[in-house]
Amino acid sequence: MPTEPRSAFLLVRRRADLEHDSAGLTAYLSDRRRRSHPSDSDALQGIWIDEDGVANVPDALVLPDADGGQRKVRVIEATGVNGIWMWCWLEPEAGSFSRVDLLEALLDCFGHDDATAARFARFIPVFAGDAPDAGVRAELQLLSARDPELVLPPIFQDSSGSLVLPSAPPHRAGAFT
């Protein structure tokens, strides 16, 4: 088991799948947390909703590095339920990066430009339940500035590792099938 925190993202086929299988996902997360060493920590950064995403789990993402360049960060493990959702861990060397960086990497990875992403994909930022309000607001402002149609309201992860899903927010007709 790793001793460094690892960043993770979740690929989901459709928003309805996230809402429908939340019990299965919660059970998985609870079991994983129960089996983990207390020093192990996985930080779920966001949820990418895209029909092609769960069918084509990436081997790596391209993220910015500290010098302003780019670096390839491997997806070292992925697990999920029959193409409905896939939990993807990035190598510990990924270090810290913003959710905006993750959003950009996912857009590039799945070949979406702004027009196709607006039609087929969405991103839900995920924050720890105890994350400072000011930090959450600041990151949400950056995400909204990037593309308000692409970014959905945030979800929080409680101290047990479970995702706290809000009741389904209104969304544009046809945005999710």
Stockholm file with secondary structure:
# STOCKHOLM 1.0

chainA/1-177         MPTEPRSAFLLVRRRADLEHDSAGLTAYLSDRRRRSHPSDSDALQGIWIDEDGVANVPDALVLPDADGGQRKVRVIEATGVNGIWMWCWLEPEAGSFSRVDLLEALLDCFGHDDATAARFARFIPVFAGDAPDAGVRAELQLLSARDPELVLPPIFQDSSGSLVLPSAPPHRAGAFT
#=GR chainA/1-177 SS CCSSCEEEEEEESCHHHHHHTHHHHHHHHHHHHHHSCTTCCEEEEEEEECHHHHHSCCSEEEEECTTSSEEEEEEEEEEEETTTEEEEEECGGGCCCCHHHHHHHHHHHTTCCHHHHHHHCEEEEEEETTCCHHHHHHHHHHHHHHCTTTBCCCEEECTTSCEECCSCCCCCTTSCC
#=GC SS_cons         CCSSCEEEEEEESCHHHHHHTHHHHHHHHHHHHHHSCTTCCEEEEEEEECHHHHHSCCSEEEEECTTSSEEEEEEEEEEEETTTEEEEEECGGGCCCCHHHHHHHHHHHTTCCHHHHHHHCEEEEEEETTCCHHHHHHHHHHHHHHCTTTBCCCEEECTTSCEECCSCCCCCTTSCC
//
